[in-house]
């Protein structure tokens, strides 16, 4: 009987997570097609100047953050997460489809804060959906399942930018955004025909006036915001370091752009197996300790780069860099979800929004480093990682359900 139950359990998990893997791959490829080349698209095809491009790159992520927050709160109140995934995929299809043919700056900006903002909710909502399925069927492997799905998104970003470059060489941005629209269409088909609706994770209020609600399950609001701030500090270097890397290598190390590409590719190749490995360790070791260890690797890596004078030090340091990214990006989602077990949509959104907010913070910091010295960018990254780690240590942020 136990063997039959285990088989049925594995079947249920597989039926739910396999289509989510395809959805993650489709959405990841779509975003990886146009995001890295957005500035080039605005500059060449739309003929936008530096001020308009800067304004677009600030307003668009802010719209995405706001849209994800609103959708995240709504998703935890009603059993509509599957429908929200469908709506996000359709919004992405509309946004990329219109962008393939529209070249008016203000129309594109309107699409960025509406269709693309809604499409941006696909990433956190997919993780929230996966969390509910795993908590229902196999809670002990929740962190492993989340990490595995996160690696699918990483794989999509390995393939997406080269594919976009090929499409640009072979055709134009019409081909790039048209292919992205096809990916969103595939995501919509998967959500419509292959996903089942999951129940709301928790009622907003008790069914009867006398029914108690165990508020101990949820972390206090101040804890949530401080933890989200810590992840923002930890993820700001992910953008700042990449922005500075080609210029730092050429100006301070004596390398070239190809060396920067080598380092980024090596890190991506290491990141995927390490993310899976950390997911396996999370089934046996405390999530908090693994996350702290990853953050320490980040501090060590950026300090190493800040004092490096040889390219080979940077090559060897990619193990530390990949461990840092795998821990923060792969385990951070589960860490935040543990704080709000009854609101996975809100928890995942709080985490995923820390990356665009960190990217916005990285902009002016890169400007400071560009003015003084590119090596300064890595000292700033070291300080940001250390501050984020310290904040996580100080804020005890995981709430564990109390035994009955």
C-alpha distance (Angstrom), angle and dihedral (degrees) to the residues before:
residue distance angle dihedral
X1 . . .
X2 3.79 . .
X3 3.79 90.6 .
X4 3.78 91.2 50.6
X5 3.78 91.3 48.9
X6 3.82 91.0 50.3
X7 3.80 90.6 49.9
X8 3.76 92.3 50.0
X9 3.81 89.6 47.4
X10 3.78 92.6 52.7
X11 3.78 90.6 47.1
X12 3.79 92.7 53.3
X13 3.80 92.6 48.4
X14 3.80 92.0 47.3
X15 3.79 93.6 48.9
X16 3.80 89.7 53.7
X17 3.81 102.6 38.7
X18 3.82 99.4 40.3
X19 3.82 93.9 64.0
X20 3.79 89.1 43.1
X21 3.79 87.4 56.4
X22 3.80 90.2 55.7
X23 3.80 90.1 46.1
X24 3.82 91.4 51.1
X25 3.79 90.8 48.4
X26 3.81 92.7 50.3
X27 3.82 94.7 45.8
X28 3.81 92.0 42.9
X29 3.80 93.6 51.9
X30 3.80 90.5 46.4
X31 3.81 94.8 53.2
X32 3.82 91.6 40.6
X33 3.80 89.5 55.0
X34 3.79 98.5 60.1
X35 3.82 109.2 16.2
X36 3.85 97.6 72.1
X37 3.81 91.2 48.5
X38 3.81 99.1 40.6
X39 3.80 94.7 107.0
X40 3.80 91.0 48.4
X41 3.81 90.6 49.2
X42 3.81 92.6 51.0
X43 3.79 92.3 45.6
X44 3.82 99.3 46.1
X45 3.81 109.8 25.3
X46 3.81 98.5 28.8
X47 3.83 95.0 34.4
X48 3.83 92.0 -138.7
X49 3.79 118.6 165.9
X50 3.82 126.6 -129.9
X51 3.82 93.8 -89.5
X52 3.80 93.8 51.1
X53 3.80 92.1 45.4
X54 3.81 91.9 50.0
X55 3.80 90.8 48.1
X56 3.81 90.7 49.7
X57 3.81 92.8 48.9
X58 3.81 90.4 52.5
X59 3.79 100.0 41.9
X60 3.82 97.0 43.3
X61 3.84 96.8 58.7
X62 3.80 90.9 41.7
X63 3.80 88.6 55.1
X64 3.80 89.4 49.3
X65 3.80 92.3 50.9
X66 3.80 92.6 49.8
X67 3.80 92.9 45.3
X68 3.81 92.5 49.8
X69 3.80 91.6 49.5
X70 3.81 93.1 51.8
X71 3.81 93.6 45.5
X72 3.81 91.1 44.7
X73 3.80 93.0 56.3
X74 3.79 92.3 45.5
X75 3.81 93.1 48.8
X76 3.81 93.6 59.1
X77 3.79 94.7 53.9
X78 3.79 102.2 55.3
X79 3.82 136.4 27.5
X80 3.81 92.4 -105.1
X81 3.81 103.8 108.7
X82 3.82 93.2 116.3
X83 3.80 90.8 51.1
X84 3.80 89.7 49.5
X85 3.80 89.7 53.2
X86 3.80 89.3 51.6
X87 3.81 91.1 47.8
X88 3.81 91.1 49.5
X89 3.80 92.4 50.2
X90 3.81 92.3 47.8
X91 3.82 90.0 48.3
X92 3.80 89.5 52.1
X93 3.80 90.0 49.0
X94 3.81 90.8 52.0
X95 3.81 93.6 44.4
X96 3.80 96.9 48.7
X97 3.80 93.1 38.6
X98 3.80 92.4 55.0
X99 3.81 93.0 41.4
X100 3.80 88.6 57.0
X101 3.82 89.6 66.5
X102 3.84 107.2 19.3
X103 3.80 118.9 87.4
X104 3.81 101.4 172.2
X105 3.81 110.2 116.2
X106 3.81 97.2 -144.4
X107 3.80 93.9 47.0
X108 3.81 89.2 51.4
X109 3.80 90.7 48.9
X110 3.81 89.6 51.4
X111 3.80 89.5 51.5
X112 3.82 90.1 49.5
X113 3.81 93.5 57.3
X114 3.81 95.6 41.0
X115 3.81 118.1 26.0
X116 3.80 96.7 23.1
X117 3.81 92.0 42.0
X118 3.80 89.6 56.1
X119 3.81 91.6 43.6
X120 3.81 88.4 54.0
X121 3.81 89.4 65.9
X122 3.82 89.0 69.0
X123 3.80 91.9 80.9
X124 3.84 99.0 55.1
X125 3.81 93.7 34.1
X126 3.81 92.0 54.2
X127 3.80 89.9 53.5
X128 3.80 90.4 46.5
X129 3.81 90.1 51.1
X130 3.81 90.7 49.6
X131 3.81 91.1 48.6
X132 3.79 92.0 54.4
X133 3.80 92.0 49.1
X134 3.80 92.5 48.1
X135 3.80 93.9 45.2
X136 3.79 89.1 51.0
X137 3.80 96.8 46.5
X138 3.83 109.1 21.9
X139 3.84 115.6 1.6
X140 3.82 93.4 174.6
X141 3.83 90.4 65.4
X142 3.79 97.8 43.8
X143 3.82 94.6 110.0
X144 3.82 91.3 46.1
X145 3.81 92.0 51.0
X146 3.80 92.5 48.1
X147 3.82 91.7 48.6
X148 3.80 91.2 49.1
X149 3.80 91.6 52.7
X150 3.80 90.3 46.8
X151 3.81 89.6 56.7
X152 3.81 89.4 56.2
X153 3.80 88.6 58.4
X154 3.81 89.4 49.0
X155 3.81 90.4 51.5
X156 3.79 89.1 52.6
X157 3.80 89.7 55.3
X158 3.79 90.4 51.2
X159 3.81 90.0 57.6
X160 3.82 101.4 31.8
X161 3.83 104.5 69.1
X162 3.84 95.2 46.3
X163 3.80 88.9 48.0
X164 3.81 90.2 51.0
X165 3.81 90.9 49.7
X166 3.81 89.7 51.2
X167 3.81 91.8 49.2
X168 3.81 90.8 49.6
X169 3.80 91.5 51.1
X170 3.80 92.4 46.0
X171 3.79 97.6 41.7
X172 3.79 133.0 -22.7
X173 3.79 143.7 -82.1
X174 3.81 86.9 -66.4
X175 3.79 86.7 70.3
X176 3.81 92.6 45.2
X177 3.80 96.0 51.5
X178 3.79 92.1 36.9
X179 3.80 90.4 56.7
X180 3.81 89.7 46.3
X181 3.81 88.9 53.3
X182 3.81 90.0 52.8
X183 3.82 89.2 53.0
X184 3.80 91.4 52.2
X185 3.80 88.8 48.2
X186 3.81 88.9 54.0
X187 3.81 89.9 50.1
X188 3.80 90.2 51.9
X189 3.81 91.8 50.1
X190 3.81 90.8 50.8
X191 3.81 92.2 49.4
X192 3.81 93.5 46.4
X193 3.79 100.2 45.4
X194 3.80 105.6 22.6
X195 3.81 109.1 36.0
X196 3.78 126.7 77.4
X197 3.77 122.3 -146.8
X198 3.79 114.5 -103.7
X199 3.80 122.1 -147.9
X200 3.78 122.0 -105.1
X201 3.82 107.4 -82.6
X202 3.79 93.9 -128.3
X203 3.76 140.2 -10.5
X204 3.76 115.8 -102.8
X205 3.78 89.0 -133.7
X206 3.84 135.8 13.2
X207 3.79 117.3 -84.3
X208 3.80 91.8 -124.2
X209 3.80 130.2 31.9
X210 3.81 91.2 -115.5
X211 3.82 96.3 48.3
X212 3.82 110.1 106.5
X213 3.79 123.5 -135.0
X214 3.82 116.5 -143.6
X215 3.78 101.3 -134.9
X216 3.79 89.0 178.6
X217 3.80 88.1 82.9
X218 3.82 91.7 69.3
X219 3.78 126.1 63.4
X220 3.82 117.7 -123.3
X221 3.77 117.0 -92.2
X222 3.80 94.5 -113.3
X223 3.80 89.3 53.5
X224 3.80 90.7 52.2
X225 3.79 93.6 51.0
X226 3.81 94.2 45.7
X227 3.80 91.1 49.1
X228 3.81 90.9 48.5
X229 3.82 87.9 50.1
X230 3.82 89.7 51.6
X231 3.80 91.3 53.0
X232 3.80 89.9 47.8
X233 3.81 89.4 55.0
X234 3.81 90.5 47.6
X235 3.80 94.3 48.3
X236 3.81 98.2 44.3
X237 3.85 90.1 79.1
X238 3.81 90.0 56.3
X239 3.80 88.2 70.3
X240 3.81 100.2 29.7
X241 3.81 94.5 51.3
X242 3.82 93.5 49.1
X243 3.80 91.9 47.8
X244 3.79 91.7 51.9
X245 3.81 99.2 38.5
X246 3.85 101.9 86.1
X247 3.80 92.7 44.2
X248 3.82 93.3 43.5
X249 3.81 92.2 50.9
X250 3.79 93.4 49.2
X251 3.82 97.0 41.4
X252 3.83 102.3 36.6
X253 3.82 107.7 18.7
X254 3.79 100.5 36.2
X255 3.81 95.5 -123.4
X256 3.78 132.6 119.9
X257 3.80 141.3 -122.1
X258 3.80 91.2 -84.4
X259 3.80 89.6 61.8
X260 3.79 89.9 54.1
X261 3.79 89.8 51.9
X262 3.80 89.9 50.3
X263 3.79 92.0 53.6
X264 3.81 93.9 47.0
X265 3.79 92.0 48.1
X266 3.80 92.6 47.8
X267 3.79 91.3 50.4
X268 3.82 91.8 50.0
X269 3.81 90.8 49.3
X270 3.82 91.7 51.5
X271 3.79 94.6 41.5
X272 3.82 96.8 64.7
X273 3.84 100.0 56.8
X274 3.80 90.8 38.6
X275 3.79 90.7 53.7
X276 3.80 90.3 52.7
X277 3.80 90.9 45.7
X278 3.79 92.5 51.8
X279 3.79 88.8 48.9
X280 3.81 89.4 56.3
X281 3.83 91.2 47.2
X282 3.81 89.3 51.2
X283 3.82 88.8 66.3
X284 3.83 88.6 60.7
X285 3.80 107.4 26.2
X286 3.83 133.1 48.6
X287 3.79 112.0 -83.3
X288 3.78 91.3 -139.9
X289 3.81 93.8 58.9
X290 3.80 92.9 48.1
X291 3.80 91.1 50.7
X292 3.79 91.8 49.2
X293 3.80 90.3 49.8
X294 3.79 90.3 52.2
X295 3.81 91.5 50.4
X296 3.82 90.3 51.0
X297 3.81 88.1 53.8
X298 3.80 87.8 54.2
X299 3.81 92.2 52.9
X300 3.82 90.3 48.1
X301 3.82 94.0 47.5
X302 3.78 97.3 49.5
X303 3.82 91.6 44.5
X304 3.82 88.4 51.4
X305 3.80 92.1 51.8
X306 3.80 91.3 46.3
X307 3.82 90.9 60.4
X308 3.83 98.2 31.9
X309 3.78 120.0 121.0
X310 3.81 98.1 171.4
X311 3.80 130.2 61.5
X312 3.80 92.4 -134.2
X313 3.79 90.8 65.2
X314 3.80 88.0 58.5
X315 3.81 91.3 47.8
X316 3.80 92.0 53.0
X317 3.79 90.9 43.5
X318 3.81 91.8 62.0
X319 3.81 88.8 84.9
X320 3.81 88.6 62.8
X321 3.80 91.2 42.7
X322 3.80 92.7 50.8
X323 3.82 91.9 47.5
X324 3.79 89.6 51.6
X325 3.81 94.3 49.3
X326 3.82 93.1 42.9
X327 3.80 92.4 51.5
X328 3.80 97.6 44.6
X329 3.82 97.6 38.9
X330 3.79 97.9 35.7
X331 3.81 103.9 36.4
X332 3.80 99.0 26.9
X333 3.80 91.7 76.2
X334 3.82 93.1 55.1
X335 3.81 90.3 43.1
X336 3.79 91.2 56.3
X337 3.80 93.0 42.3
X338 3.82 89.8 55.5
X339 3.80 87.7 62.5
X340 3.81 93.1 58.2
X341 3.82 106.9 28.4
X342 3.81 91.5 165.1
X343 3.81 93.9 48.2
X344 3.82 108.5 45.5
X345 3.79 92.5 156.8
X346 3.79 93.8 56.4
X347 3.82 92.4 42.0
X348 3.80 94.4 50.4
X349 3.79 91.7 45.9
X350 3.81 91.1 52.6
X351 3.79 89.0 55.2
X352 3.80 99.3 41.8
X353 3.81 92.2 47.7
X354 3.80 89.1 59.5
X355 3.82 90.0 73.8
X356 3.84 99.2 57.4
X357 3.81 89.5 41.6
X358 3.79 88.9 51.3
X359 3.79 90.3 47.7
X360 3.80 90.1 54.1
X361 3.82 90.4 49.4
X362 3.81 90.0 49.5
X363 3.81 92.1 61.3
X364 3.82 99.4 70.8
X365 3.83 91.2 36.7
X366 3.79 89.2 56.4
X367 3.79 88.4 50.2
X368 3.82 89.8 55.1
X369 3.81 91.5 49.0
X370 3.80 91.0 46.6
X371 3.80 89.5 53.8
X372 3.82 95.8 49.3
X373 3.82 113.6 17.8
X374 3.82 134.3 -35.1
X375 3.79 89.3 -132.3
X376 3.81 86.3 65.7
X377 3.81 88.6 67.0
X378 3.81 90.0 66.8
X379 3.78 93.7 46.9
X380 3.80 86.5 53.0
X381 3.81 89.4 49.7
X382 3.81 89.6 50.9
X383 3.79 91.2 52.4
X384 3.81 92.9 46.1
X385 3.82 92.1 51.5
X386 3.79 91.8 46.9
X387 3.81 91.2 49.0
X388 3.81 92.0 48.4
X389 3.81 91.8 48.6
X390 3.80 92.2 48.0
X391 3.80 91.0 50.1
X392 3.81 91.5 50.8
X393 3.81 90.5 49.6
X394 3.80 93.3 49.4
X395 3.81 95.0 45.6
X396 3.79 110.4 66.1
X397 3.77 95.4 -153.7
X398 3.79 111.7 165.9
X399 3.79 118.8 94.6
X400 3.79 116.1 -161.8
X401 3.82 119.1 -159.6
X402 3.76 110.2 -105.9
X403 3.80 118.5 -121.3
X404 3.76 115.8 -102.2
